Amino acid sequence: MPIRDGNESGEKTREKAINLPIIASSAKFPKKIGDENKPIGIDNLVVKPFISDDLSRKVLYNLSK
C-alpha cells in the first residue's frame, strides 16, 4: 500500500514550494479528476491507459511554462 495518495503528494510538494509541474495519472474521467485536483496544484493529467506521446507532450508543455 502507498504511504500517501496523489492528492496528498501534490499537497506536500506545493507546501514545500517545490516549483515542478505535477502531472497526474488516473483511470478516472479527465474532467472529474481535473476539477477536484486543481486546488492542490495538479498541472495536467494523463488518463490510463495512455500513449507515451501524450505524456511526452504534456511534460514538454508544462516544462515550457
Secondary structure as the mmCIF struct_conf table of DSSP 4:
data_model
#
loop_
_struct_conf.conf_type_id
_struct_conf.id
_struct_conf.beg_label_comp_id
_struct_conf.beg_label_asym_id
_struct_conf.beg_label_seq_id
_struct_conf.end_label_comp_id
_struct_conf.end_label_asym_id
_struct_conf.end_label_seq_id
BEND BEND1 ILE A 3 ARG A 4
HELX_RH_AL_P HELX_RH_AL_P1 GLY A 6 GLU A 15
TURN_TY1_P TURN_TY1_P1 LYS A 16 ALA A 17
STRN STRN1 ILE A 23 SER A 26
BEND BEND2 ALA A 27 LYS A 28
HELX_RH_AL_P HELX_RH_AL_P2 PRO A 30 ASN A 37
HELX_RH_3T_P HELX_RH_3T_P1 LYS A 38 ILE A 40
TURN_TY1_P TURN_TY1_P2 GLY A 41 GLY A 41
STRN STRN2 ASN A 44 VAL A 47
BEND BEND3 LYS A 48 PRO A 49
HELX_RH_AL_P HELX_RH_AL_P3 SER A 52 LEU A 63
TURN_TY1_P TURN_TY1_P3 SER A 64 SER A 64
#
